[in-house]
């Protein structure tokens, strides 16, 4: 593949919570979702600039009906009750001083899920922090390329009050070309604090 490809086919349809959808609408938000291209993939969540992103993302997750796995700082999982709740949501604790082990493990899990036709989507905020940063962490890219799974681009667009999943891509392995395609797809999307959004590039 010489360039990243937009995936238009969305054969995987999900049934979410009408209550969660109603709450989003009451809060003035519109949900974007038209299915997924496969049962396995990596879901990028961007931009991540506010504490409001987490509850907004949870309601969007419930409204879509997508069970996701996500990585979180290991310290969060040590908090009584909260850590248990994070695991219930699909969270996996990560020691950020040694991220390569969990990337390799997730690649293997993705490959096994694809072979067994098991649903597995990994959701990540590649900025790594809601504060202003210089770029993105590469974990999502390593998993997607290593496992050969598509990438779906989720958004918190406070400018248009839209949340959900938009463009889906099949990456080509040329990081520069892939990141350009991702940046193009996020053009015009504004976080709660636009000045804190990291540029769409690898650090």
C-alpha positions in Angstrom: 0.0 0.0 0.0 1.6 3.3 -1.1 -0.7 5.6 0.8 -3.2 5.5 3.6 -6.7 4.7 2.5 -10.1 6.0 3.8 -12.4 3.1 4.6 -15.9 3.8 3.6 -17.4 0.3 4.4 -18.8 0.1 7.9 -20.1 -3.5 8.3 -19.8 -3.6 12.1 -23.0 -2.0 13.5 -23.5 -1.6 17.2 -26.5 -0.9 19.4 -26.0 1.7 22.2 -27.9 3.2 25.0 -30.8 5.4 24.1 -30.6 7.0 27.6 -26.9 7.9 27.1 -27.8 9.4 23.7 -30.7 11.4 25.2 -28.3 12.8 27.8 -25.8 13.9 25.2 -28.6 15.6 23.2 -29.9 17.3 26.4 -26.4 18.6 27.0 -26.4 20.0 23.5 -24.2 17.4 21.8 -24.7 15.5 18.6 -23.3 12.0 18.2 -21.4 11.0 15.1 -21.3 7.2 14.4 -22.0 5.1 11.3 -20.5 1.8 12.2 -17.0 0.3 12.3 -14.9 -1.1 9.4 -13.9 -4.3 11.3 -14.2 -6.1 14.7 -10.6 -5.1 15.6 -8.9 -1.8 15.5 -7.4 1.2 17.2 -9.6 4.2 18.1 -7.8 7.5 18.4 -9.4 10.1 20.7 -8.4 13.7 19.8 -8.2 16.5 20.9 -7.8 15.8 24.6 -7.7 19.2 26.3 -10.1 19.1 29.2 -11.3 17.0 32.2 -14.7 17.2 30.5 -13.4 14.9 27.8 -13.6 11.8 30.0 -17.3 12.0 31.0 -18.2 13.1 27.5 -16.3 10.1 26.1 -18.0 7.7 28.5 -21.5 8.9 27.5 -20.5 8.7 23.8 -19.1 5.2 24.4 -22.4 4.1 26.0 -24.5 5.8 23.3 -22.5 4.0 20.6 -22.4 0.8 22.4 -18.8 0.1 21.8 -16.8 -1.9 24.3 -13.2 -0.6 24.3 -9.9 -1.4 25.9 -7.9 1.6 26.9 -4.6 2.3 28.6 -4.3 4.5 31.7 -1.7 5.7 34.1 -1.0 2.8 36.6 -1.4 5.2 39.5 -5.1 5.7 38.7 -5.8 2.0 39.1 -4.3 2.1 42.6 -7.1 4.4 43.9 -9.7 2.3 45.8 -13.0 1.8 44.0 -11.9 4.2 41.2 -9.3 1.7 40.0 -11.9 -1.1 40.0 -14.3 1.1 38.0 -11.5 1.9 35.5 -10.9 -1.8 35.0 -14.7 -2.4 34.6 -14.7 0.2 31.8 -12.0 -1.6 30.0 -8.9 0.1 31.4 -5.5 -1.5 31.4 -2.8 0.0 33.8 0.4 1.2 32.0 3.8 2.0 33.5 4.8 4.9 31.3 8.5 4.3 32.0 8.2 1.0 30.1 5.5 1.2 27.4 7.1 -1.1 24.8 6.0 -4.2 26.6 2.3 -3.3 26.5 2.5 -2.4 22.8 3.9 -5.8 21.9 1.3 -7.5 24.1 -1.6 -5.6 22.5 -0.3 -6.4 19.0 -0.5 -10.1 19.9 -3.9 -9.7 21.4 -5.2 -7.9 18.3 -3.8 -10.7 16.0 -5.4 -13.3 18.2 -8.7 -11.5 18.2 -8.7 -11.2 14.5 -7.9 -14.9 14.1 -10.7 -15.8 16.4 -13.2 -13.2 15.1 -13.4 -11.6 18.5 -14.3 -7.9 19.0 -11.4 -5.8 20.3 -10.9 -2.1 19.9 -8.2 -0.2 21.7 -9.0 3.4 22.5 -6.1 5.8 23.0 -5.6 9.6 23.4 -2.2 9.8 21.6 -1.4 13.2 23.1 -0.8 11.4 26.3 -1.9 14.5 28.4 -4.6 17.1 28.3 -2.0 19.9 28.7 -0.3 21.4 25.7 2.2 19.1 24.2 4.6 19.0 21.3 3.0 16.0 19.5 1.6 12.5 19.7 2.9 9.3 21.3 3.5 6.5 18.8 1.8 3.6 20.7 -1.4 3.7 18.7 0.6 3.6 15.4 2.8 0.7 16.5 -0.3 -1.3 17.4 -2.2 -0.5 14.2 0.8 -1.3 11.9 2.0 -4.3 13.9 -1.5 -5.9 14.1 -2.6 -4.8 10.6 -5.8 -3.3 11.9 -7.7 -0.1 10.9 -7.6 3.2 12.8 -10.8 5.1 13.6 -10.7 8.8 14.4 -12.8 9.8 17.3 -13.3 13.5 18.1 -14.3 15.9 20.9 -15.4 18.9 18.8 -16.4 21.6 21.2 -16.7 24.1 18.3 -19.6 22.2 16.7 -20.6 20.3 19.8 -20.1 17.0 18.1 -18.6 13.8 19.6 -18.1 10.4 18.1 -16.2 8.5 15.4 -15.6 10.0 12.0 -13.0 9.0 9.4 -11.6 5.4 9.4 -8.2 4.7 7.8 -6.1 1.8 6.7 -2.5 3.0 7.4 0.2 2.4 4.8 3.3 2.2 7.1 4.7 5.5 5.8 4.5 7.4 9.0 4.7 10.9 7.4 1.9 10.1 4.9 -0.2 8.4 7.5 0.1 11.4 9.9 -0.8 13.8 7.1 -4.0 11.9 6.4 -4.9 11.9 10.1 -4.1 15.6 10.4 -6.3 16.3 7.3 -9.2 14.4 8.9 -9.0 16.4 12.1 -9.0 19.8 10.3 -11.4 22.2 11.9 -12.0 20.1 15.0 -11.6 22.2 18.2 -11.1 20.9 21.7 -12.5 22.6 24.8 -9.1 24.5 25.1 -7.9 24.6 21.5 -4.6 26.2 22.5 -3.8 23.0 24.5 -4.2 20.6 21.5 -0.9 19.0 20.5 -0.1 19.2 16.8 -0.8 16.0 14.8 2.7 14.8 14.5 4.9 12.2 16.3 7.2 13.3 19.0 
